[in-house]
Amino acid sequence: MAVPKKRSSILKKRIRKNIWKKGGYWAALKAFSLAKSLSTGNSKGFLYDK
């Protein structure tokens, strides 16, 4: 028989949500940095055809 789980606190929920949001922030920052290096021509770790 299914037993309902205990309710997690609002604080834990907020912490998990912030960690998840921060992951998106770092991904966007890396993408922006890569785009900047490609546009200036300073890219060393990314291969592409001009």
PQR file of N, CA, C, O and H, with PARSE charges and radii, in Angstrom:
ATOM      1  N   MET A   1       0.837  -1.180   0.000 -0.4000 1.5000
ATOM      2  CA  MET A   1       0.000   0.000   0.000 -0.0000 2.0000
ATOM      3  C   MET A   1       0.890   1.255   0.000  0.5500 1.7000
ATOM      4  O   MET A   1       1.893   1.316   0.710 -0.5500 1.4000
ATOM      5  N   ALA A   2       0.508   2.240  -0.798 -0.4000 1.5000
ATOM      6  CA  ALA A   2       1.316   3.455  -0.921 -0.0000 2.0000
ATOM      7  C   ALA A   2       1.191   4.318   0.329  0.5500 1.7000
ATOM      8  O   ALA A   2       0.102   4.532   0.861 -0.5500 1.4000
ATOM      9  H   ALA A   2      -0.308   2.190  -1.374  0.4000 1.0000
ATOM     10  N   VAL A   3       2.338   4.801   0.774 -0.4000 1.5000
ATOM     11  CA  VAL A   3       2.368   5.661   1.952 -0.0000 2.0000
ATOM     12  C   VAL A   3       2.849   7.035   1.506  0.5500 1.7000
ATOM     13  O   VAL A   3       3.865   7.132   0.818 -0.5500 1.4000
ATOM     14  H   VAL A   3       3.222   4.627   0.341  0.4000 1.0000
ATOM     15  N   PRO A   4       2.144   8.096   1.882 -0.5600 1.5000
ATOM     16  CA  PRO A   4       2.585   9.425   1.463  0.2800 2.0000
ATOM     17  C   PRO A   4       3.925   9.811   2.079  0.5500 1.7000
ATOM     18  O   PRO A   4       4.206   9.491   3.234 -0.5500 1.4000
ATOM     19  N   LYS A   5       4.744  10.499   1.294 -0.4000 1.5000
ATOM     20  CA  LYS A   5       6.049  10.932   1.788 -0.0000 2.0000
ATOM     21  C   LYS A   5       5.881  12.101   2.734  0.5500 1.7000
ATOM     22  O   LYS A   5       4.864  12.794   2.719 -0.5500 1.4000
ATOM     23  H   LYS A   5       4.515  10.758   0.356  0.4000 1.0000
ATOM     24  N   LYS A   6       6.897  12.309   3.560 -0.4000 1.5000
ATOM     25  CA  LYS A   6       6.876  13.473   4.449 -0.0000 2.0000
ATOM     26  C   LYS A   6       7.075  14.733   3.624  0.5500 1.7000
ATOM     27  O   LYS A   6       7.794  14.731   2.625 -0.5500 1.4000
ATOM     28  H   LYS A   6       7.724  11.746   3.573  0.4000 1.0000
ATOM     29  N   ARG A   7       6.447  15.776   4.044 -0.4000 1.5000
ATOM     30  CA  ARG A   7       6.539  17.044   3.339 -0.0000 2.0000
ATOM     31  C   ARG A   7       7.907  17.670   3.605  0.5500 1.7000
ATOM     32  O   ARG A   7       8.344  17.755   4.753 -0.5500 1.4000
ATOM     33  H   ARG A   7       5.862  15.777   4.855  0.4000 1.0000
ATOM     34  N   SER A   8       8.586  18.112   2.531 -0.4000 1.5000
ATOM     35  CA  SER A   8       9.888  18.755   2.704 -0.0000 2.0000
ATOM     36  C   SER A   8       9.670  20.225   3.057  0.5500 1.7000
ATOM     37  O   SER A   8       8.690  20.841   2.637 -0.5500 1.4000
ATOM     38  H   SER A   8       8.231  18.043   1.598  0.4000 1.0000
ATOM     39  N   SER A   9      10.584  20.765   3.823 -0.4000 1.5000
ATOM     40  CA  SER A   9      10.423  22.140   4.297 -0.0000 2.0000
ATOM     41  C   SER A   9      10.591  23.134   3.150  0.5500 1.7000
ATOM     42  O   SER A   9      11.200  22.834   2.123 -0.5500 1.4000
ATOM     43  H   SER A   9      11.380  20.265   4.165  0.4000 1.0000
ATOM     44  N   ILE A  10      10.039  24.312   3.355 -0.4000 1.5000
ATOM     45  CA  ILE A  10      10.127  25.370   2.343 -0.0000 2.0000
ATOM     46  C   ILE A  10      11.582  25.775   2.134  0.5500 1.7000
ATOM     47  O   ILE A  10      11.991  26.088   1.016 -0.5500 1.4000
ATOM     48  H   ILE A  10       9.544  24.556   4.189  0.4000 1.0000
ATOM     49  N   LEU A  11      12.366  25.767   3.217 -0.4000 1.5000
ATOM     50  CA  LEU A  11      13.781  26.137   3.130 -0.0000 2.0000
ATOM     51  C   LEU A  11      14.541  25.180   2.208  0.5500 1.7000
ATOM     52  O   LEU A  11      15.311  25.621   1.355 -0.5500 1.4000
ATOM     53  H   LEU A  11      12.034  25.513   4.125  0.4000 1.0000
ATOM     54  N   LYS A  12      14.326  23.875   2.379 -0.4000 1.5000
ATOM     55  CA  LYS A  12      15.006  22.892   1.515 -0.0000 2.0000
ATOM     56  C   LYS A  12      14.586  23.061   0.058  0.5500 1.7000
ATOM     57  O   LYS A  12      15.403  22.963  -0.858 -0.5500 1.4000
ATOM     58  H   LYS A  12      13.700  23.517   3.072  0.4000 1.0000
ATOM     59  N   LYS A  13      13.295  23.316  -0.132 -0.4000 1.5000
ATOM     60  CA  LYS A  13      12.770  23.514  -1.486 -0.0000 2.0000
ATOM     61  C   LYS A  13      13.429  24.725  -2.134  0.5500 1.7000
ATOM     62  O   LYS A  13      13.808  24.673  -3.304 -0.5500 1.4000
ATOM     63  H   LYS A  13      12.631  23.396   0.612  0.4000 1.0000
ATOM     64  N   ARG A  14      13.567  25.814  -1.384 -0.4000 1.5000
ATOM     65  CA  ARG A  14      14.172  27.034  -1.898 -0.0000 2.0000
ATOM     66  C   ARG A  14      15.649  26.825  -2.218  0.5500 1.7000
ATOM     67  O   ARG A  14      16.143  27.320  -3.231 -0.5500 1.4000
ATOM     68  H   ARG A  14      13.259  25.857  -0.433  0.4000 1.0000
ATOM     69  N   ILE A  15      16.354  26.093  -1.357 -0.4000 1.5000
ATOM     70  CA  ILE A  15      17.786  25.812  -1.585 -0.0000 2.0000
ATOM     71  C   ILE A  15      17.961  25.027  -2.875  0.5500 1.7000
ATOM     72  O   ILE A  15      18.817  25.357  -3.696 -0.5500 1.4000
ATOM     73  H   ILE A  15      15.953  25.690  -0.534  0.4000 1.0000
ATOM     74  N   ARG A  16      17.139  23.971  -3.058 -0.4000 1.5000
ATOM     75  CA  ARG A  16      17.242  23.160  -4.278 -0.0000 2.0000
ATOM     76  C   ARG A  16      16.935  23.978  -5.525  0.5500 1.7000
ATOM     77  O   ARG A  16      17.589  23.826  -6.557 -0.5500 1.4000
ATOM     78  H   ARG A  16      16.444  23.703  -2.391  0.4000 1.0000
ATOM     79  N   LYS A  17      15.944  24.837  -5.420 -0.4000 1.5000
ATOM     80  CA  LYS A  17      15.557  25.677  -6.557 -0.0000 2.0000
ATOM     81  C   LYS A  17      16.677  26.638  -6.924  0.5500 1.7000
ATOM     82  O   LYS A  17      16.958  26.848  -8.104 -0.5500 1.4000
ATOM     83  H   LYS A  17      15.413  24.960  -4.581  0.4000 1.0000
ATOM     84  N   ASN A  18      17.319  27.223  -5.915 -0.4000 1.5000
ATOM     85  CA  ASN A  18      18.417  28.154  -6.177 -0.0000 2.0000
ATOM     86  C   ASN A  18      19.616  27.454  -6.802  0.5500 1.7000
ATOM     87  O   ASN A  18      20.274  28.016  -7.678 -0.5500 1.4000
ATOM     88  H   ASN A  18      17.091  27.053  -4.956  0.4000 1.0000
ATOM     89  N   ILE A  19      19.908  26.225  -6.359 -0.4000 1.5000
ATOM     90  CA  ILE A  19      21.003  25.450  -6.951 -0.0000 2.0000
ATOM     91  C   ILE A  19      20.699  25.179  -8.424  0.5500 1.7000
ATOM     92  O   ILE A  19      21.578  25.288  -9.278 -0.5500 1.4000
ATOM     93  H   ILE A  19      19.374  25.768  -5.647  0.4000 1.0000
ATOM     94  N   TRP A  20      19.436  24.822  -8.714 -0.4000 1.5000
ATOM     95  CA  TRP A  20      19.026  24.535 -10.085 -0.0000 2.0000
ATOM     96  C   TRP A  20      19.147  25.789 -10.956  0.5500 1.7000
ATOM     97  O   TRP A  20      19.615  25.720 -12.093 -0.5500 1.4000
ATOM     98  H   TRP A  20      18.722  24.733  -8.020  0.4000 1.0000
ATOM     99  N   LYS A  21      18.721  26.936 -10.410 -0.4000 1.5000
ATOM    100  CA  LYS A  21      18.819  28.190 -11.161 -0.0000 2.0000
ATOM    101  C   LYS A  21      20.266  28.585 -11.396  0.5500 1.7000
ATOM    102  O   LYS A  21      20.609  29.088 -12.466 -0.5500 1.4000
ATOM    103  H   LYS A  21      18.341  26.991  -9.487  0.4000 1.0000
ATOM    104  N   LYS A  22      21.120  28.359 -10.399 -0.4000 1.5000
ATOM    105  CA  LYS A  22      22.529  28.733 -10.519 -0.0000 2.0000
ATOM    106  C   LYS A  22      23.211  27.914 -11.615  0.5500 1.7000
ATOM    107  O   LYS A  22      24.108  28.415 -12.293 -0.5500 1.4000
ATOM    108  H   LYS A  22      20.842  27.951  -9.529  0.4000 1.0000
ATOM    109  N   GLY A  23      22.790  26.656 -11.794 -0.4000 1.5000
ATOM    110  CA  GLY A  23      23.334  25.840 -12.878 -0.0000 2.0000
ATOM    111  C   GLY A  23      23.076  26.480 -14.232  0.5500 1.7000
ATOM    112  O   GLY A  23      23.961  26.497 -15.087 -0.5500 1.4000
ATOM    113  H   GLY A  23      22.061  26.250 -11.244  0.4000 1.0000
ATOM    114  N   GLY A  24      21.879  27.003 -14.435 -0.4000 1.5000
ATOM    115  CA  GLY A  24      21.543  27.694 -15.673 -0.0000 2.0000
ATOM    116  C   GLY A  24      22.358  28.957 -15.849  0.5500 1.7000
ATOM    117  O   GLY A  24      22.757  29.299 -16.962 -0.5500 1.4000
ATOM    118  H   GLY A  24      21.160  26.989 -13.740  0.4000 1.0000
ATOM    119  N   TYR A  25      22.604  29.651 -14.746 -0.4000 1.5000
ATOM    120  CA  TYR A  25      23.397  30.886 -14.798 -0.0000 2.0000
ATOM    121  C   TYR A  25      24.809  30.589 -15.280  0.5500 1.7000
ATOM    122  O   TYR A  25      25.333  31.300 -16.138 -0.5500 1.4000
ATOM    123  H   TYR A  25      22.280  29.373 -13.842  0.4000 1.0000
ATOM    124  N   TRP A  26      25.436  29.534 -14.731 -0.4000 1.5000
ATOM    125  CA  TRP A  26      26.809  29.201 -15.131 -0.0000 2.0000
ATOM    126  C   TRP A  26      26.864  28.732 -16.575  0.5500 1.7000
ATOM    127  O   TRP A  26      27.822  29.040 -17.284 -0.5500 1.4000
ATOM    128  H   TRP A  26      25.010  28.957 -14.034  0.4000 1.0000
ATOM    129  N   ALA A  27      25.855  27.994 -17.023 -0.4000 1.5000
ATOM    130  CA  ALA A  27      25.817  27.541 -18.419 -0.0000 2.0000
ATOM    131  C   ALA A  27      25.715  28.737 -19.361  0.5500 1.7000
ATOM    132  O   ALA A  27      26.383  28.777 -20.394 -0.5500 1.4000
ATOM    133  H   ALA A  27      25.077  27.744 -16.446  0.4000 1.0000
ATOM    134  N   ALA A  28      24.881  29.709 -19.004 -0.4000 1.5000
ATOM    135  CA  ALA A  28      24.736  30.910 -19.830 -0.0000 2.0000
ATOM    136  C   ALA A  28      26.020  31.722 -19.835  0.5500 1.7000
ATOM    137  O   ALA A  28      26.407  32.268 -20.868 -0.5500 1.4000
ATOM    138  H   ALA A  28      24.338  29.677 -18.164  0.4000 1.0000
ATOM    139  N   LEU A  29      26.685  31.807 -18.686 -0.4000 1.5000
ATOM    140  CA  LEU A  29      27.934  32.559 -18.591 -0.0000 2.0000
ATOM    141  C   LEU A  29      29.022  31.936 -19.468  0.5500 1.7000
ATOM    142  O   LEU A  29      29.763  32.647 -20.146 -0.5500 1.4000
ATOM    143  H   LEU A  29      26.371  31.364 -17.847  0.4000 1.0000
ATOM    144  N   LYS A  30      29.112  30.597 -19.449 -0.4000 1.5000
ATOM    145  CA  LYS A  30      30.102  29.908 -20.282 -0.0000 2.0000
ATOM    146  C   LYS A  30      29.799  30.108 -21.764  0.5500 1.7000
ATOM    147  O   LYS A  30      30.707  30.332 -22.563 -0.5500 1.4000
ATOM    148  H   LYS A  30      28.509  30.019 -18.898  0.4000 1.0000
ATOM    149  N   ALA A  31      28.512  30.027 -22.129 -0.4000 1.5000
ATOM    150  CA  ALA A  31      28.126  30.207 -23.529 -0.0000 2.0000
ATOM    151  C   ALA A  31      28.451  31.626 -23.996  0.5500 1.7000
ATOM    152  O   ALA A  31      28.931  31.823 -25.113 -0.5500 1.4000
ATOM    153  H   ALA A  31      27.774  29.845 -21.479  0.4000 1.0000
ATOM    154  N   PHE A  32      28.189  32.606 -23.142 -0.4000 1.5000
ATOM    155  CA  PHE A  32      28.474  33.993 -23.492 -0.0000 2.0000
ATOM    156  C   PHE A  32      29.975  34.216 -23.636  0.5500 1.7000
ATOM    157  O   PHE A  32      30.422  34.924 -24.538 -0.5500 1.4000
ATOM    158  H   PHE A  32      27.799  32.446 -22.235  0.4000 1.0000
ATOM    159  N   SER A  33      30.747  33.606 -22.739 -0.4000 1.5000
ATOM    160  CA  SER A  33      32.199  33.734 -22.787 -0.0000 2.0000
ATOM    161  C   SER A  33      32.757  33.124 -24.078  0.5500 1.7000
ATOM    162  O   SER A  33      33.642  33.695 -24.714 -0.5500 1.4000
ATOM    163  H   SER A  33      30.383  33.031 -22.006  0.4000 1.0000
ATOM    164  N   LEU A  34      32.223  31.950 -24.453 -0.4000 1.5000
ATOM    165  CA  LEU A  34      32.668  31.296 -25.679 -0.0000 2.0000
ATOM    166  C   LEU A  34      32.313  32.144 -26.895  0.5500 1.7000
ATOM    167  O   LEU A  34      33.125  32.294 -27.808 -0.5500 1.4000
ATOM    168  H   LEU A  34      31.504  31.485 -23.935  0.4000 1.0000
ATOM    169  N   ALA A  35      31.105  32.699 -26.910 -0.4000 1.5000
ATOM    170  CA  ALA A  35      30.689  33.543 -28.030 -0.0000 2.0000
ATOM    171  C   ALA A  35      31.573  34.786 -28.140  0.5500 1.7000
ATOM    172  O   ALA A  35      31.907  35.227 -29.239 -0.5500 1.4000
ATOM    173  H   ALA A  35      30.445  32.578 -26.168  0.4000 1.0000
ATOM    174  N   LYS A  36      31.947  35.345 -26.987 -0.4000 1.5000
ATOM    175  CA  LYS A  36      32.800  36.525 -26.983 -0.0000 2.0000
ATOM    176  C   LYS A  36      34.178  36.189 -27.542  0.5500 1.7000
ATOM    177  O   LYS A  36      34.731  36.950 -28.337 -0.5500 1.4000
ATOM    178  H   LYS A  36      31.675  34.987 -26.093  0.4000 1.0000
ATOM    179  N   SER A  37      34.735  35.044 -27.125 -0.4000 1.5000
ATOM    180  CA  SER A  37      36.064  34.669 -27.607 -0.0000 2.0000
ATOM    181  C   SER A  37      36.045  34.335 -29.099  0.5500 1.7000
ATOM    182  O   SER A  37      37.015  34.597 -29.809 -0.5500 1.4000
ATOM    183  H   SER A  37      34.286  34.426 -26.480  0.4000 1.0000
ATOM    184  N   LEU A  38      34.936  33.756 -29.572 -0.4000 1.5000
ATOM    185  CA  LEU A  38      34.825  33.451 -31.002 -0.0000 2.0000
ATOM    186  C   LEU A  38      34.723  34.732 -31.818  0.5500 1.7000
ATOM    187  O   LEU A  38      35.295  34.831 -32.903 -0.5500 1.4000
ATOM    188  H   LEU A  38      34.148  33.543 -28.995  0.4000 1.0000
ATOM    189  N   SER A  39      33.998  35.705 -31.298 -0.4000 1.5000
ATOM    190  CA  SER A  39      33.815  36.942 -32.058 -0.0000 2.0000
ATOM    191  C   SER A  39      35.099  37.768 -32.110  0.5500 1.7000
ATOM    192  O   SER A  39      35.331  38.485 -33.084 -0.5500 1.4000
ATOM    193  H   SER A  39      33.532  35.624 -30.416  0.4000 1.0000
ATOM    194  N   THR A  40      35.934  37.677 -31.074 -0.4000 1.5000
ATOM    195  CA  THR A  40      37.179  38.444 -31.066 -0.0000 2.0000
ATOM    196  C   THR A  40      38.322  37.680 -31.720  0.5500 1.7000
ATOM    197  O   THR A  40      39.350  38.266 -32.059 -0.5500 1.4000
ATOM    198  H   THR A  40      35.745  37.095 -30.283  0.4000 1.0000
ATOM    199  N   GLY A  41      38.142  36.365 -31.899 -0.4000 1.5000
ATOM    200  CA  GLY A  41      39.190  35.558 -32.521 -0.0000 2.0000
ATOM    201  C   GLY A  41      40.218  35.041 -31.541  0.5500 1.7000
ATOM    202  O   GLY A  41      41.267  34.550 -31.960 -0.5500 1.4000
ATOM    203  H   GLY A  41      37.307  35.890 -31.624  0.4000 1.0000
ATOM    204  N   ASN A  42      39.952  35.134 -30.244 -0.4000 1.5000
ATOM    205  CA  ASN A  42      40.897  34.660 -29.228 -0.0000 2.0000
ATOM    206  C   ASN A  42      40.638  33.230 -28.781  0.5500 1.7000
ATOM    207  O   ASN A  42      41.231  32.767 -27.806 -0.5500 1.4000
ATOM    208  H   ASN A  42      39.100  35.533 -29.903  0.4000 1.0000
ATOM    209  N   SER A  43      39.766  32.535 -29.477 -0.4000 1.5000
ATOM    210  CA  SER A  43      39.395  31.178 -29.080 -0.0000 2.0000
ATOM    211  C   SER A  43      40.544  30.206 -29.321  0.5500 1.7000
ATOM    212  O   SER A  43      41.136  30.188 -30.400 -0.5500 1.4000
ATOM    213  H   SER A  43      39.285  32.911 -30.268  0.4000 1.0000
ATOM    214  N   LYS A  44      40.857  29.395 -28.303 -0.4000 1.5000
ATOM    215  CA  LYS A  44      41.916  28.388 -28.444 -0.0000 2.0000
ATOM    216  C   LYS A  44      41.386  26.967 -28.293  0.5500 1.7000
ATOM    217  O   LYS A  44      41.960  26.033 -28.852 -0.5500 1.4000
ATOM    218  H   LYS A  44      40.377  29.410 -27.426  0.4000 1.0000
ATOM    219  N   GLY A  45      40.302  26.790 -27.547 -0.4000 1.5000
ATOM    220  CA  GLY A  45      39.804  25.447 -27.281 -0.0000 2.0000
ATOM    221  C   GLY A  45      38.567  25.091 -28.066  0.5500 1.7000
ATOM    222  O   GLY A  45      37.824  24.192 -27.670 -0.5500 1.4000
ATOM    223  H   GLY A  45      39.836  27.549 -27.092  0.4000 1.0000
ATOM    224  N   PHE A  46      38.324  25.775 -29.177 -0.4000 1.5000
ATOM    225  CA  PHE A  46      37.112  25.539 -29.944 -0.0000 2.0000
ATOM    226  C   PHE A  46      37.468  25.603 -31.421  0.5500 1.7000
ATOM    227  O   PHE A  46      37.993  26.613 -31.890 -0.5500 1.4000
ATOM    228  H   PHE A  46      38.928  26.505 -29.499  0.4000 1.0000
ATOM    229  N   LEU A  47      37.186  24.524 -32.164 -0.4000 1.5000
ATOM    230  CA  LEU A  47      37.537  24.470 -33.583 -0.0000 2.0000
ATOM    231  C   LEU A  47      36.320  24.843 -34.432  0.5500 1.7000
ATOM    232  O   LEU A  47      35.221  24.345 -34.192 -0.5500 1.4000
ATOM    233  H   LEU A  47      36.761  23.704 -31.783  0.4000 1.0000
ATOM    234  N   TYR A  48      36.510  25.700 -35.405 -0.4000 1.5000
ATOM    235  CA  TYR A  48      35.422  26.091 -36.288 -0.0000 2.0000
ATOM    236  C   TYR A  48      36.010  26.607 -37.606  0.5500 1.7000
ATOM    237  O   TYR A  48      37.175  27.002 -37.660 -0.5500 1.4000
ATOM    238  H   TYR A  48      37.403  26.104 -35.600  0.4000 1.0000
ATOM    239  N   ASP A  49      35.198  26.599 -38.665 -0.4000 1.5000
ATOM    240  CA  ASP A  49      35.611  27.112 -39.973 -0.0000 2.0000
ATOM    241  C   ASP A  49      35.232  28.586 -40.081  0.5500 1.7000
ATOM    242  O   ASP A  49      34.131  28.995 -39.713 -0.5500 1.4000
ATOM    243  H   ASP A  49      34.251  26.278 -38.621  0.4000 1.0000
ATOM    244  N   LYS A  50      36.180  29.372 -40.596 -0.4000 1.5000
ATOM    245  CA  LYS A  50      35.873  30.796 -40.772 -0.0000 2.0000
ATOM    246  C   LYS A  50      35.195  31.045 -42.088  0.5500 1.7000
ATOM    247  O   LYS A  50      34.863  32.188 -42.405 -0.5500 1.4000
ATOM    248  H   LYS A  50      37.074  29.040 -40.895  0.4000 1.0000
TER
END
